[in-house]
Amino acid sequence: MMIADSVRAIWCREFQREEISVDDDFFALGGNSLIMIRIQGAFIEELGVEVPMDQLFLNTTVASISAYIESLRTVAP
């Protein structure tokens, strides 16, 4: 499964939505700090990556945060 698919599945679950586009904006979807913290925790538990809060604020779509996570994986030993 691609990173974007996993990220989108996490977002769908946390936003309690059937479908979210890779280009939907976190804040436009109604995202708030509690949802952001739950998503951050899910990234650690399910994807094995720790995404700093500032990166979640900078990368507000599934596509952009997925690209960020992929960049972490290519740098990690």
PQR file with spaces between the fields and no chain letter, atoms N, CA, C, O and H, PARSE charges and radii, in Angstrom:
ATOM       1  N    MET     1       0.852   -1.195    0.000 -0.4000 1.5000
ATOM       2  CA   MET     1       0.000    0.000    0.000 -0.0000 2.0000
ATOM       3  C    MET     1       0.888    1.246    0.000  0.5500 1.7000
ATOM       4  O    MET     1       1.874    1.324    0.734 -0.5500 1.4000
ATOM       5  N    MET     2       0.527    2.191   -0.817 -0.4000 1.5000
ATOM       6  CA   MET     2       1.299    3.428   -0.877 -0.0000 2.0000
ATOM       7  C    MET     2       1.048    4.280    0.369  0.5500 1.7000
ATOM       8  O    MET     2       0.003    4.186    1.013 -0.5500 1.4000
ATOM       9  H    MET     2      -0.274    2.127   -1.413  0.4000 1.0000
ATOM      10  N    ILE     3       2.038    5.107    0.684 -0.4000 1.5000
ATOM      11  CA   ILE     3       1.926    5.990    1.847 -0.0000 2.0000
ATOM      12  C    ILE     3       0.655    6.840    1.764  0.5500 1.7000
ATOM      13  O    ILE     3      -0.066    6.985    2.751 -0.5500 1.4000
ATOM      14  H    ILE     3       2.887    5.183    0.161  0.4000 1.0000
ATOM      15  N    ALA     4       0.386    7.396    0.590 -0.4000 1.5000
ATOM      16  CA   ALA     4      -0.788    8.271    0.446 -0.0000 2.0000
ATOM      17  C    ALA     4      -2.083    7.533    0.767  0.5500 1.7000
ATOM      18  O    ALA     4      -3.007    8.118    1.332 -0.5500 1.4000
ATOM      19  H    ALA     4       0.972    7.278   -0.212  0.4000 1.0000
ATOM      20  N    ASP     5      -2.155    6.252    0.411 -0.4000 1.5000
ATOM      21  CA   ASP     5      -3.360    5.473    0.723 -0.0000 2.0000
ATOM      22  C    ASP     5      -3.521    5.321    2.231  0.5500 1.7000
ATOM      23  O    ASP     5      -4.624    5.446    2.762 -0.5500 1.4000
ATOM      24  H    ASP     5      -1.405    5.776   -0.048  0.4000 1.0000
ATOM      25  N    SER     6      -2.417    5.052    2.912 -0.4000 1.5000
ATOM      26  CA   SER     6      -2.453    4.903    4.373 -0.0000 2.0000
ATOM      27  C    SER     6      -2.821    6.220    5.048  0.5500 1.7000
ATOM      28  O    SER     6      -3.643    6.253    5.963 -0.5500 1.4000
ATOM      29  H    SER     6      -1.520    4.951    2.481  0.4000 1.0000
ATOM      30  N    VAL     7      -2.203    7.303    4.584 -0.4000 1.5000
ATOM      31  CA   VAL     7      -2.492    8.620    5.159 -0.0000 2.0000
ATOM      32  C    VAL     7      -3.962    8.974    4.938  0.5500 1.7000
ATOM      33  O    VAL     7      -4.631    9.463    5.848 -0.5500 1.4000
ATOM      34  H    VAL     7      -1.535    7.277    3.840  0.4000 1.0000
ATOM      35  N    ARG     8      -4.457    8.728    3.735 -0.4000 1.5000
ATOM      36  CA   ARG     8      -5.859    9.047    3.434 -0.0000 2.0000
ATOM      37  C    ARG     8      -6.802    8.216    4.306  0.5500 1.7000
ATOM      38  O    ARG     8      -7.820    8.727    4.775 -0.5500 1.4000
ATOM      39  H    ARG     8      -3.914    8.332    2.996  0.4000 1.0000
ATOM      40  N    ALA     9      -6.476    6.951    4.526 -0.4000 1.5000
ATOM      41  CA   ALA     9      -7.305    6.092    5.374 -0.0000 2.0000
ATOM      42  C    ALA     9      -7.346    6.629    6.809  0.5500 1.7000
ATOM      43  O    ALA     9      -8.396    6.622    7.452 -0.5500 1.4000
ATOM      44  H    ALA     9      -5.649    6.536    4.145  0.4000 1.0000
ATOM      45  N    ILE    10      -6.196    7.093    7.300 -0.4000 1.5000
ATOM      46  CA   ILE    10      -6.134    7.675    8.652 -0.0000 2.0000
ATOM      47  C    ILE    10      -6.984    8.939    8.708  0.5500 1.7000
ATOM      48  O    ILE    10      -7.756    9.125    9.649 -0.5500 1.4000
ATOM      49  H    ILE    10      -5.343    7.099    6.778  0.4000 1.0000
ATOM      50  N    TRP    11      -6.849    9.806    7.712 -0.4000 1.5000
ATOM      51  CA   TRP    11      -7.636   11.038    7.688 -0.0000 2.0000
ATOM      52  C    TRP    11      -9.122   10.724    7.630  0.5500 1.7000
ATOM      53  O    TRP    11      -9.905   11.326    8.363 -0.5500 1.4000
ATOM      54  H    TRP    11      -6.221    9.655    6.948  0.4000 1.0000
ATOM      55  N    CYS    12      -9.522    9.800    6.776 -0.4000 1.5000
ATOM      56  CA   CYS    12     -10.945    9.433    6.680 -0.0000 2.0000
ATOM      57  C    CYS    12     -11.473    8.978    8.032  0.5500 1.7000
ATOM      58  O    CYS    12     -12.560    9.374    8.450 -0.5500 1.4000
ATOM      59  H    CYS    12      -8.885    9.311    6.180  0.4000 1.0000
ATOM      60  N    ARG    13     -10.698    8.147    8.707 -0.4000 1.5000
ATOM      61  CA   ARG    13     -11.120    7.647   10.016 -0.0000 2.0000
ATOM      62  C    ARG    13     -11.230    8.785   11.026  0.5500 1.7000
ATOM      63  O    ARG    13     -12.233    8.888   11.733 -0.5500 1.4000
ATOM      64  H    ARG    13      -9.814    7.825    8.367  0.4000 1.0000
ATOM      65  N    GLU    14     -10.220    9.631   11.102 -0.4000 1.5000
ATOM      66  CA   GLU    14     -10.209   10.686   12.119 -0.0000 2.0000
ATOM      67  C    GLU    14     -11.216   11.797   11.832  0.5500 1.7000
ATOM      68  O    GLU    14     -11.738   12.417   12.759 -0.5500 1.4000
ATOM      69  H    GLU    14      -9.406    9.547   10.529  0.4000 1.0000
ATOM      70  N    PHE    15     -11.487   12.048   10.563 -0.4000 1.5000
ATOM      71  CA   PHE    15     -12.502   13.043   10.208 -0.0000 2.0000
ATOM      72  C    PHE    15     -13.896   12.427   10.125  0.5500 1.7000
ATOM      73  O    PHE    15     -14.887   13.133    9.937 -0.5500 1.4000
ATOM      74  H    PHE    15     -11.062   11.544    9.810  0.4000 1.0000
ATOM      75  N    GLN    16     -13.964   11.098   10.269 -0.4000 1.5000
ATOM      76  CA   GLN    16     -15.223   10.355   10.170 -0.0000 2.0000
ATOM      77  C    GLN    16     -15.933   10.664    8.852  0.5500 1.7000
ATOM      78  O    GLN    16     -17.109   11.026    8.821 -0.5500 1.4000
ATOM      79  H    GLN    16     -13.160   10.524   10.422  0.4000 1.0000
ATOM      80  N    ARG    17     -15.166   10.506    7.757 -0.4000 1.5000
ATOM      81  CA   ARG    17     -15.674   10.726    6.410 -0.0000 2.0000
ATOM      82  C    ARG    17     -15.405    9.491    5.575  0.5500 1.7000
ATOM      83  O    ARG    17     -14.424    8.779    5.787 -0.5500 1.4000
ATOM      84  H    ARG    17     -14.210   10.212    7.782  0.4000 1.0000
ATOM      85  N    GLU    18     -16.287    9.248    4.627 -0.4000 1.5000
ATOM      86  CA   GLU    18     -16.127    8.115    3.714 -0.0000 2.0000
ATOM      87  C    GLU    18     -14.973    8.344    2.745  0.5500 1.7000
ATOM      88  O    GLU    18     -14.213    7.428    2.432 -0.5500 1.4000
ATOM      89  H    GLU    18     -17.085    9.826    4.454  0.4000 1.0000
ATOM      90  N    GLU    19     -14.858    9.570    2.282 -0.4000 1.5000
ATOM      91  CA   GLU    19     -13.895    9.870    1.219 -0.0000 2.0000
ATOM      92  C    GLU    19     -13.243   11.224    1.451  0.5500 1.7000
ATOM      93  O    GLU    19     -13.906   12.202    1.797 -0.5500 1.4000
ATOM      94  H    GLU    19     -15.475   10.315    2.536  0.4000 1.0000
ATOM      95  N    ILE    20     -11.936   11.259    1.254 -0.4000 1.5000
ATOM      96  CA   ILE    20     -11.171   12.502    1.298 -0.0000 2.0000
ATOM      97  C    ILE    20     -10.227   12.462    0.109  0.5500 1.7000
ATOM      98  O    ILE    20      -9.566   11.454   -0.141 -0.5500 1.4000
ATOM      99  H    ILE    20     -11.398   10.465    0.973  0.4000 1.0000
ATOM     100  N    SER    21     -10.169   13.559   -0.617 -0.4000 1.5000
ATOM     101  CA   SER    21      -9.264   13.654   -1.767 -0.0000 2.0000
ATOM     102  C    SER    21      -7.836   13.922   -1.277  0.5500 1.7000
ATOM     103  O    SER    21      -7.641   14.480   -0.197 -0.5500 1.4000
ATOM     104  H    SER    21     -10.705   14.379   -0.415  0.4000 1.0000
ATOM     105  N    VAL    22      -6.862   13.530   -2.061 -0.4000 1.5000
ATOM     106  CA   VAL    22      -5.468   13.796   -1.683 -0.0000 2.0000
ATOM     107  C    VAL    22      -5.175   15.291   -1.671  0.5500 1.7000
ATOM     108  O    VAL    22      -4.166   15.719   -1.111 -0.5500 1.4000
ATOM     109  H    VAL    22      -7.020   13.077   -2.939  0.4000 1.0000
ATOM     110  N    ASP    23      -6.051   16.094   -2.287 -0.4000 1.5000
ATOM     111  CA   ASP    23      -5.847   17.540   -2.339 -0.0000 2.0000
ATOM     112  C    ASP    23      -6.740   18.321   -1.380  0.5500 1.7000
ATOM     113  O    ASP    23      -6.662   19.548   -1.331 -0.5500 1.4000
ATOM     114  H    ASP    23      -6.871   15.747   -2.742  0.4000 1.0000
ATOM     115  N    ASP    24      -7.587   17.629   -0.616 -0.4000 1.5000
ATOM     116  CA   ASP    24      -8.424   18.324    0.369 -0.0000 2.0000
ATOM     117  C    ASP    24      -7.537   18.891    1.479  0.5500 1.7000
ATOM     118  O    ASP    24      -6.606   18.235    1.946 -0.5500 1.4000
ATOM     119  H    ASP    24      -7.650   16.632   -0.656  0.4000 1.0000
ATOM     120  N    ASP    25      -7.845   20.118    1.888 -0.4000 1.5000
ATOM     121  CA   ASP    25      -7.057   20.790    2.921 -0.0000 2.0000
ATOM     122  C    ASP    25      -7.551   20.410    4.319  0.5500 1.7000
ATOM     123  O    ASP    25      -8.753   20.387    4.584 -0.5500 1.4000
ATOM     124  H    ASP    25      -8.602   20.650    1.509  0.4000 1.0000
ATOM     125  N    PHE    26      -6.608   20.118    5.196 -0.4000 1.5000
ATOM     126  CA   PHE    26      -6.903   19.716    6.572 -0.0000 2.0000
ATOM     127  C    PHE    26      -7.858   20.699    7.254  0.5500 1.7000
ATOM     128  O    PHE    26      -8.849   20.298    7.864 -0.5500 1.4000
ATOM     129  H    PHE    26      -5.632   20.137    4.981  0.4000 1.0000
ATOM     130  N    PHE    27      -7.544   21.984    7.140 -0.4000 1.5000
ATOM     131  CA   PHE    27      -8.351   22.988    7.836 -0.0000 2.0000
ATOM     132  C    PHE    27      -9.691   23.216    7.144  0.5500 1.7000
ATOM     133  O    PHE    27     -10.693   23.468    7.813 -0.5500 1.4000
ATOM     134  H    PHE    27      -6.739   22.310    6.644  0.4000 1.0000
ATOM     135  N    ALA    28      -9.724   23.131    5.831 -0.4000 1.5000
ATOM     136  CA   ALA    28     -10.987   23.270    5.100 -0.0000 2.0000
ATOM     137  C    ALA    28     -11.945   22.126    5.435  0.5500 1.7000
ATOM     138  O    ALA    28     -13.164   22.288    5.373 -0.5500 1.4000
ATOM     139  H    ALA    28      -8.909   22.926    5.288  0.4000 1.0000
ATOM     140  N    LEU    29     -11.380   20.967    5.793 -0.4000 1.5000
ATOM     141  CA   LEU    29     -12.206   19.820    6.192 -0.0000 2.0000
ATOM     142  C    LEU    29     -12.764   19.984    7.607  0.5500 1.7000
ATOM     143  O    LEU    29     -13.605   19.200    8.047 -0.5500 1.4000
ATOM     144  H    LEU    29     -10.390   20.835    5.844  0.4000 1.0000
ATOM     145  N    GLY    30     -12.290   21.005    8.310 -0.4000 1.5000
ATOM     146  CA   GLY    30     -12.728   21.217    9.686 -0.0000 2.0000
ATOM     147  C    GLY    30     -11.714   20.715   10.693  0.5500 1.7000
ATOM     148  O    GLY    30     -12.038   20.499   11.861 -0.5500 1.4000
ATOM     149  H    GLY    30     -11.607   21.643    7.953  0.4000 1.0000
ATOM     150  N    GLY    31     -10.493   20.530   10.238 -0.4000 1.5000
ATOM     151  CA   GLY    31      -9.439   20.019   11.123 -0.0000 2.0000
ATOM     152  C    GLY    31      -9.137   20.971   12.273  0.5500 1.7000
ATOM     153  O    GLY    31      -9.174   22.192   12.120 -0.5500 1.4000
ATOM     154  H    GLY    31     -10.230   20.705    9.289  0.4000 1.0000
ATOM     155  N    ASN    32      -8.838   20.383   13.425 -0.4000 1.5000
ATOM     156  CA   ASN    32      -8.486   21.167   14.604 -0.0000 2.0000
ATOM     157  C    ASN    32      -7.332   20.473   15.331  0.5500 1.7000
ATOM     158  O    ASN    32      -6.844   19.437   14.880 -0.5500 1.4000
ATOM     159  H    ASN    32      -8.808   19.391   13.549  0.4000 1.0000
ATOM     160  N    SER    33      -6.905   21.039   16.443 -0.4000 1.5000
ATOM     161  CA   SER    33      -5.728   20.512   17.135 -0.0000 2.0000
ATOM     162  C    SER    33      -5.950   19.091   17.647  0.5500 1.7000
ATOM     163  O    SER    33      -5.014   18.291   17.649 -0.5500 1.4000
ATOM     164  H    SER    33      -7.301   21.881   16.809  0.4000 1.0000
ATOM     165  N    LEU    34      -7.168   18.759   18.083 -0.4000 1.5000
ATOM     166  CA   LEU    34      -7.416   17.411   18.587 -0.0000 2.0000
ATOM     167  C    LEU    34      -7.300   16.371   17.468  0.5500 1.7000
ATOM     168  O    LEU    34      -6.713   15.306   17.661 -0.5500 1.4000
ATOM     169  H    LEU    34      -7.928   19.409   18.082  0.4000 1.0000
ATOM     170  N    ILE    35      -7.860   16.686   16.305 -0.4000 1.5000
ATOM     171  CA   ILE    35      -7.756   15.775   15.166 -0.0000 2.0000
ATOM     172  C    ILE    35      -6.292   15.657   14.745  0.5500 1.7000
ATOM     173  O    ILE    35      -5.819   14.569   14.415 -0.5500 1.4000
ATOM     174  H    ILE    35      -8.337   17.551   16.148  0.4000 1.0000
ATOM     175  N    MET    36      -5.579   16.784   14.760 -0.4000 1.5000
ATOM     176  CA   MET    36      -4.175   16.770   14.360 -0.0000 2.0000
ATOM     177  C    MET    36      -3.354   15.865   15.282  0.5500 1.7000
ATOM     178  O    MET    36      -2.499   15.114   14.812 -0.5500 1.4000
ATOM     179  H    MET    36      -5.963   17.668   15.028  0.4000 1.0000
ATOM     180  N    ILE    37      -3.608   15.932   16.575 -0.4000 1.5000
ATOM     181  CA   ILE    37      -2.880   15.094   17.539 -0.0000 2.0000
ATOM     182  C    ILE    37      -3.207   13.616   17.312  0.5500 1.7000
ATOM     183  O    ILE    37      -2.318   12.769   17.393 -0.5500 1.4000
ATOM     184  H    ILE    37      -4.303   16.542   16.956  0.4000 1.0000
ATOM     185  N    ARG    38      -4.467   13.302   17.030 -0.4000 1.5000
ATOM     186  CA   ARG    38      -4.841   11.907   16.760 -0.0000 2.0000
ATOM     187  C    ARG    38      -4.181   11.406   15.482  0.5500 1.7000
ATOM     188  O    ARG    38      -3.722   10.265   15.425 -0.5500 1.4000
ATOM     189  H    ARG    38      -5.189   13.990   16.964  0.4000 1.0000
ATOM     190  N    ILE    39      -4.131   12.249   14.462 -0.4000 1.5000
ATOM     191  CA   ILE    39      -3.469   11.869   13.213 -0.0000 2.0000
ATOM     192  C    ILE    39      -1.974   11.673   13.458  0.5500 1.7000
ATOM     193  O    ILE    39      -1.385   10.714   12.959 -0.5500 1.4000
ATOM     194  H    ILE    39      -4.504   13.176   14.509  0.4000 1.0000
ATOM     195  N    GLN    40      -1.367   12.564   14.211 -0.4000 1.5000
ATOM     196  CA   GLN    40       0.063   12.444   14.523 -0.0000 2.0000
ATOM     197  C    GLN    40       0.333   11.118   15.233  0.5500 1.7000
ATOM     198  O    GLN    40       1.312   10.441   14.919 -0.5500 1.4000
ATOM     199  H    GLN    40      -1.846   13.343   14.616  0.4000 1.0000
ATOM     200  N    GLY    41      -0.516   10.740   16.178 -0.4000 1.5000
ATOM     201  CA   GLY    41      -0.366    9.472   16.885 -0.0000 2.0000
ATOM     202  C    GLY    41      -0.545    8.283   15.967  0.5500 1.7000
ATOM     203  O    GLY    41       0.172    7.290   16.088 -0.5500 1.4000
ATOM     204  H    GLY    41      -1.312   11.290   16.433  0.4000 1.0000
ATOM     205  N    ALA    42      -1.498    8.375   15.048 -0.4000 1.5000
ATOM     206  CA   ALA    42      -1.733    7.286   14.097 -0.0000 2.0000
ATOM     207  C    ALA    42      -0.541    7.113   13.164  0.5500 1.7000
ATOM     208  O    ALA    42      -0.204    5.987   12.798 -0.5500 1.4000
ATOM     209  H    ALA    42      -2.080    9.182   14.950  0.4000 1.0000
ATOM     210  N    PHE    43       0.103    8.218   12.773 -0.4000 1.5000
ATOM     211  CA   PHE    43       1.291    8.115   11.934 -0.0000 2.0000
ATOM     212  C    PHE    43       2.385    7.332   12.659  0.5500 1.7000
ATOM     213  O    PHE    43       3.077    6.517   12.051 -0.5500 1.4000
ATOM     214  H    PHE    43      -0.171    9.133   13.070  0.4000 1.0000
ATOM     215  N    ILE    44       2.535    7.580   13.952 -0.4000 1.5000
ATOM     216  CA   ILE    44       3.549    6.864   14.740 -0.0000 2.0000
ATOM     217  C    ILE    44       3.186    5.386   14.844  0.5500 1.7000
ATOM     218  O    ILE    44       4.016    4.518   14.573 -0.5500 1.4000
ATOM     219  H    ILE    44       1.973    8.242   14.447  0.4000 1.0000
ATOM     220  N    GLU    45       1.941    5.101   15.240 -0.4000 1.5000
ATOM     221  CA   GLU    45       1.518    3.723   15.457 -0.0000 2.0000
ATOM     222  C    GLU    45       1.423    2.903   14.178  0.5500 1.7000
ATOM     223  O    GLU    45       1.864    1.754   14.137 -0.5500 1.4000
ATOM     224  H    GLU    45       1.267    5.806   15.461  0.4000 1.0000
ATOM     225  N    GLU    46       0.849    3.492   13.136 -0.4000 1.5000
ATOM     226  CA   GLU    46       0.546    2.724   11.927 -0.0000 2.0000
ATOM     227  C    GLU    46       1.617    2.815   10.852  0.5500 1.7000
ATOM     228  O    GLU    46       1.810    1.867   10.091 -0.5500 1.4000
ATOM     229  H    GLU    46       0.491    4.425   13.170  0.4000 1.0000
ATOM     230  N    LEU    47       2.319    3.950   10.778 -0.4000 1.5000
ATOM     231  CA   LEU    47       3.313    4.128    9.735 -0.0000 2.0000
ATOM     232  C    LEU    47       4.742    4.099   10.271  0.5500 1.7000
ATOM     233  O    LEU    47       5.701    4.000    9.505 -0.5500 1.4000
ATOM     234  H    LEU    47       2.162    4.720   11.396  0.4000 1.0000
ATOM     235  N    GLY    48       4.872    4.185   11.590 -0.4000 1.5000
ATOM     236  CA   GLY    48       6.203    4.140   12.185 -0.0000 2.0000
ATOM     237  C    GLY    48       7.017    5.400   11.958  0.5500 1.7000
ATOM     238  O    GLY    48       8.247    5.358   11.996 -0.5500 1.4000
ATOM     239  H    GLY    48       4.093    4.265   12.212  0.4000 1.0000
ATOM     240  N    VAL    49       6.346    6.528   11.721 -0.4000 1.5000
ATOM     241  CA   VAL    49       7.057    7.789   11.528 -0.0000 2.0000
ATOM     242  C    VAL    49       6.507    8.850   12.473  0.5500 1.7000
ATOM     243  O    VAL    49       5.302    8.938   12.708 -0.5500 1.4000
ATOM     244  H    VAL    49       5.347    6.562   11.691  0.4000 1.0000
ATOM     245  N    GLU    50       7.419    9.651   13.005 -0.4000 1.5000
ATOM     246  CA   GLU    50       7.013   10.757   13.861 -0.0000 2.0000
ATOM     247  C    GLU    50       7.051   12.029   13.033  0.5500 1.7000
ATOM     248  O    GLU    50       8.114   12.467   12.594 -0.5500 1.4000
ATOM     249  H    GLU    50       8.398    9.580   12.813  0.4000 1.0000
ATOM     250  N    VAL    51       5.882   12.617   12.824 -0.4000 1.5000
ATOM     251  CA   VAL    51       5.773   13.841   12.034 -0.0000 2.0000
ATOM     252  C    VAL    51       5.617   15.010   13.004  0.5500 1.7000
ATOM     253  O    VAL    51       4.624   15.087   13.729 -0.5500 1.4000
ATOM     254  H    VAL    51       5.018   12.261   13.180  0.4000 1.0000
ATOM     255  N    PRO    52       6.590   15.917   13.021 -0.5600 1.5000
ATOM     256  CA   PRO    52       6.493   17.069   13.933  0.2800 2.0000
ATOM     257  C    PRO    52       5.248   17.907   13.640  0.5500 1.7000
ATOM     258  O    PRO    52       4.791   17.998   12.500 -0.5500 1.4000
ATOM     259  N    MET    53       4.724   18.503   14.681 -0.4000 1.5000
ATOM     260  CA   MET    53       3.500   19.298   14.556 -0.0000 2.0000
ATOM     261  C    MET    53       3.652   20.411   13.521  0.5500 1.7000
ATOM     262  O    MET    53       2.709   20.690   12.780 -0.5500 1.4000
ATOM     263  H    MET    53       5.095   18.429   15.607  0.4000 1.0000
ATOM     264  N    ASP    54       4.825   21.052   13.457 -0.4000 1.5000
ATOM     265  CA   ASP    54       4.992   22.132   12.486 -0.0000 2.0000
ATOM     266  C    ASP    54       4.854   21.624   11.055  0.5500 1.7000
ATOM     267  O    ASP    54       4.385   22.352   10.180 -0.5500 1.4000
ATOM     268  H    ASP    54       5.590   20.825   14.058  0.4000 1.0000
ATOM     269  N    GLN    55       5.260   20.372   10.811 -0.4000 1.5000
ATOM     270  CA   GLN    55       5.118   19.804    9.468 -0.0000 2.0000
ATOM     271  C    GLN    55       3.651   19.523    9.139  0.5500 1.7000
ATOM     272  O    GLN    55       3.242   19.616    7.981 -0.5500 1.4000
ATOM     273  H    GLN    55       5.641   19.781   11.522  0.4000 1.0000
ATOM     274  N    LEU    56       2.868   19.182   10.154 -0.4000 1.5000
ATOM     275  CA   LEU    56       1.438   18.982    9.934 -0.0000 2.0000
ATOM     276  C    LEU    56       0.754   20.304    9.575  0.5500 1.7000
ATOM     277  O    LEU    56      -0.195   20.327    8.791 -0.5500 1.4000
ATOM     278  H    LEU    56       3.200   19.107   11.094  0.4000 1.0000
ATOM     279  N    PHE    57       1.247   21.406   10.157 -0.4000 1.5000
ATOM     280  CA   PHE    57       0.694   22.722    9.820 -0.0000 2.0000
ATOM     281  C    PHE    57       1.134   23.175    8.431  0.5500 1.7000
ATOM     282  O    PHE    57       0.387   23.862    7.734 -0.5500 1.4000
ATOM     283  H    PHE    57       2.018   21.387   10.794  0.4000 1.0000
ATOM     284  N    LEU    58       2.347   22.790    8.028 -0.4000 1.5000
ATOM     285  CA   LEU    58       2.869   23.196    6.715 -0.0000 2.0000
ATOM     286  C    LEU    58       2.318   22.336    5.582  0.5500 1.7000
ATOM     287  O    LEU    58       2.096   22.832    4.478 -0.5500 1.4000
ATOM     288  H    LEU    58       2.954   22.232    8.594  0.4000 1.0000
ATOM     289  N    ASN    59       2.100   21.059    5.848 -0.4000 1.5000
ATOM     290  CA   ASN    59       1.643   20.101    4.837 -0.0000 2.0000
ATOM     291  C    ASN    59       0.203   19.730    5.142  0.5500 1.7000
ATOM     292  O    ASN    59      -0.062   18.770    5.865 -0.5500 1.4000
ATOM     293  H    ASN    59       2.281   20.656    6.745  0.4000 1.0000
ATOM     294  N    THR    60      -0.719   20.491    4.591 -0.4000 1.5000
ATOM     295  CA   THR    60      -2.122   20.376    5.014 -0.0000 2.0000
ATOM     296  C    THR    60      -2.988   19.536    4.092  0.5500 1.7000
ATOM     297  O    THR    60      -4.213   19.546    4.213 -0.5500 1.4000
ATOM     298  H    THR    60      -0.504   21.272    4.004  0.4000 1.0000
ATOM     299  N    THR    61      -2.361   18.802    3.165 -0.4000 1.5000
ATOM     300  CA   THR    61      -3.136   17.881    2.330 -0.0000 2.0000
ATOM     301  C    THR    61      -2.541   16.487    2.452  0.5500 1.7000
ATOM     302  O    THR    61      -1.386   16.328    2.846 -0.5500 1.4000
ATOM     303  H    THR    61      -1.366   18.794    3.067  0.4000 1.0000
ATOM     304  N    VAL    62      -3.333   15.484    2.113 -0.4000 1.5000
ATOM     305  CA   VAL    62      -2.836   14.102    2.106 -0.0000 2.0000
ATOM     306  C    VAL    62      -1.614   14.002    1.195  0.5500 1.7000
ATOM     307  O    VAL    62      -0.627   13.352    1.539 -0.5500 1.4000
ATOM     308  H    VAL    62      -4.271   15.613    1.792  0.4000 1.0000
ATOM     309  N    ALA    63      -1.685   14.652    0.028 -0.4000 1.5000
ATOM     310  CA   ALA    63      -0.578   14.588   -0.932 -0.0000 2.0000
ATOM     311  C    ALA    63       0.706   15.175   -0.352  0.5500 1.7000
ATOM     312  O    ALA    63       1.770   14.567   -0.469 -0.5500 1.4000
ATOM     313  H    ALA    63      -2.487   15.181   -0.252  0.4000 1.0000
ATOM     314  N    SER    64       0.619   16.341    0.268 -0.4000 1.5000
ATOM     315  CA   SER    64       1.841   16.986    0.754 -0.0000 2.0000
ATOM     316  C    SER    64       2.415   16.293    1.983  0.5500 1.7000
ATOM     317  O    SER    64       3.635   16.160    2.091 -0.5500 1.4000
ATOM     318  H    SER    64      -0.245   16.834    0.364  0.4000 1.0000
ATOM     319  N    ILE    65       1.571   15.846    2.913 -0.4000 1.5000
ATOM     320  CA   ILE    65       2.111   15.168    4.089 -0.0000 2.0000
ATOM     321  C    ILE    65       2.646   13.788    3.704  0.5500 1.7000
ATOM     322  O    ILE    65       3.598   13.302    4.314 -0.5500 1.4000
ATOM     323  H    ILE    65       0.581   15.954    2.825  0.4000 1.0000
ATOM     324  N    SER    66       2.049   13.162    2.710 -0.4000 1.5000
ATOM     325  CA   SER    66       2.558   11.868    2.226 -0.0000 2.0000
ATOM     326  C    SER    66       3.944   12.036    1.615  0.5500 1.7000
ATOM     327  O    SER    66       4.833   11.215    1.836 -0.5500 1.4000
ATOM     328  H    SER    66       1.275   13.556    2.214  0.4000 1.0000
ATOM     329  N    ALA    67       4.120   13.110    0.841 -0.4000 1.5000
ATOM     330  CA   ALA    67       5.432   13.387    0.245 -0.0000 2.0000
ATOM     331  C    ALA    67       6.465   13.635    1.341  0.5500 1.7000
ATOM     332  O    ALA    67       7.606   13.186    1.238 -0.5500 1.4000
ATOM     333  H    ALA    67       3.397   13.777    0.661  0.4000 1.0000
ATOM     334  N    TYR    68       6.063   14.350    2.389 -0.4000 1.5000
ATOM     335  CA   TYR    68       6.966   14.600    3.509 -0.0000 2.0000
ATOM     336  C    TYR    68       7.362   13.282    4.178  0.5500 1.7000
ATOM     337  O    TYR    68       8.541   13.056    4.453 -0.5500 1.4000
ATOM     338  H    TYR    68       5.136   14.715    2.473  0.4000 1.0000
ATOM     339  N    ILE    69       6.386   12.414    4.440 -0.4000 1.5000
ATOM     340  CA   ILE    69       6.664   11.122    5.079 -0.0000 2.0000
ATOM     341  C    ILE    69       7.586   10.283    4.192  0.5500 1.7000
ATOM     342  O    ILE    69       8.510    9.641    4.691 -0.5500 1.4000
ATOM     343  H    ILE    69       5.429   12.597    4.217  0.4000 1.0000
ATOM     344  N    GLU    70       7.341   10.287    2.893 -0.4000 1.5000
ATOM     345  CA   GLU    70       8.208    9.547    1.986 -0.0000 2.0000
ATOM     346  C    GLU    70       9.625   10.095    2.018  0.5500 1.7000
ATOM     347  O    GLU    70      10.582    9.327    1.921 -0.5500 1.4000
ATOM     348  H    GLU    70       6.590   10.809    2.487  0.4000 1.0000
ATOM     349  N    SER    71       9.780   11.405    2.153 -0.4000 1.5000
ATOM     350  CA   SER    71      11.120   11.985    2.226 -0.0000 2.0000
ATOM     351  C    SER    71      11.834   11.544    3.501  0.5500 1.7000
ATOM     352  O    SER    71      13.055   11.384    3.504 -0.5500 1.4000
ATOM     353  H    SER    71       9.003   12.029    2.232  0.4000 1.0000
ATOM     354  N    LEU    72      11.085   11.348    4.574 -0.4000 1.5000
ATOM     355  CA   LEU    72      11.683   10.857    5.828 -0.0000 2.0000
ATOM     356  C    LEU    72      12.205    9.433    5.636  0.5500 1.7000
ATOM     357  O    LEU    72      13.287    9.087    6.111 -0.5500 1.4000
ATOM     358  H    LEU    72      10.094   11.477    4.571  0.4000 1.0000
ATOM     359  N    ARG    73      11.437    8.632    4.950 -0.4000 1.5000
ATOM     360  CA   ARG    73      11.807    7.233    4.762 -0.0000 2.0000
ATOM     361  C    ARG    73      13.038    7.081    3.873  0.5500 1.7000
ATOM     362  O    ARG    73      13.798    6.127    4.037 -0.5500 1.4000
ATOM     363  H    ARG    73      10.558    8.913    4.565  0.4000 1.0000
ATOM     364  N    THR    74      13.247    8.004    2.937 -0.4000 1.5000
ATOM     365  CA   THR    74      14.414    7.893    2.064 -0.0000 2.0000
ATOM     366  C    THR    74      15.672    8.358    2.782  0.5500 1.7000
ATOM     367  O    THR    74      16.777    7.943    2.433 -0.5500 1.4000
ATOM     368  H    THR    74      12.630    8.779    2.804  0.4000 1.0000
ATOM     369  N    VAL    75      15.508    9.230    3.796 -0.4000 1.5000
ATOM     370  CA   VAL    75      16.650    9.733    4.549 -0.0000 2.0000
ATOM     371  C    VAL    75      17.048    8.754    5.646  0.5500 1.7000
ATOM     372  O    VAL    75      18.229    8.613    5.962 -0.5500 1.4000
ATOM     373  H    VAL    75      14.610    9.567    4.079  0.4000 1.0000
ATOM     374  N    ALA    76      16.065    8.083    6.221 -0.4000 1.5000
ATOM     375  CA   ALA    76      16.331    7.179    7.355 -0.0000 2.0000
ATOM     376  C    ALA    76      17.216    6.010    6.923  0.5500 1.7000
ATOM     377  O    ALA    76      17.082    5.489    5.816 -0.5500 1.4000
ATOM     378  H    ALA    76      15.105    8.197    5.964  0.4000 1.0000
ATOM     379  N    PRO    77      18.127    5.605    7.819 -0.5600 1.5000
ATOM     380  CA   PRO    77      19.039    4.488    7.482  0.2800 2.0000
ATOM     381  C    PRO    77      18.331    3.158    7.370  0.5500 1.7000
ATOM     382  O    PRO    77      18.968    2.141    7.094 -0.5500 1.4000
